[in-house]
Amino acid sequence: MGYKTANNTNPLNQVHVYEPFIGPCDPCPPMKLKTYVVPPHLFIPYQPQGLPQYSIHEALRRGTLWPALYSSYQSRYYL
């Protein structure tokens, strides 16, 4: 009840957007939309056989062996 979702069109989208509740007495200027990232492994209930794989060097660079489990998430605090 504290928020309503702004993008329900594609549930497999990793970046979700929502509109938080904005109270009449909030001391700071409101953020109209907020986002959060849902990791891709939550969309795969089990590991199917025969998933495509990255090469060894590409897997080390991306942090996963399977492209289906790769997320391009970049932290806002990463320098």
N, C-alpha and C positions, 0 to 999 in steps of 0.2 A: 504494500500500500504506500510505501515511501517513494516509489519511483515508477515510472512507466517506460516501457521499452520503446526505442525509436526505430530499431531496424529488426523486424521480425521476418523479413522476406527470405533470407538465406540462413538457416540455422547452422550450416557448416562454415560460415564466415568466422574467422578467428578473432576479428576485432568486433566487439559489441559496443553499442552506444546506448546510453539511457539518459533520460531527463530527471535529475534529482529534484526532490521537493525544495521549493524556495519559499522560506517563511517570510512573513511581513516584517519581522524584527531582526533579520540576519544583519550582523554588523559589517560584513564584507560584501563587495559586489558579487553577485551570484555567477557561478559557472553554469551556463544554460545546458550544455551537454557534457557528459563525462564518458570516457571510454575505458575498456578493460580488455585484455587478451585472454582467450581461452585456448589452452594448449591443444594441439591436434590429437594427442593420444586419447583424449576424452571422447572423440568421435569414433574410435575403433575399439569395439568391445573385446576383440581377440585378434591375434596376429594371423592373418590369412597366409597360406603357403604361396610361394612364388612372387612375393613383392619385389619390384625392381629395387636394385641397390646402387648406391654411389660407388665410385672407385675408392680405394683406400685413402688416397690423399684428399679427395673431395669430402669423404666421410669425416675425416679428422678436422677438416676446416669447418664443416657445418655442424659437427657434434652429434650426428646420427648416421646410421648406415642406410636408412630407408627414406626416400623422398616424401613418403606419405606422413612421416613423423617430424618433418622439418618445419620449424616455425621461424619466420624472419623477424621475430620480436627484437626490438632494440630498446634498451632501457633509456629513460629520459636522463638518468643520472650517470650513464656510461660516458667517460671522457676519452 
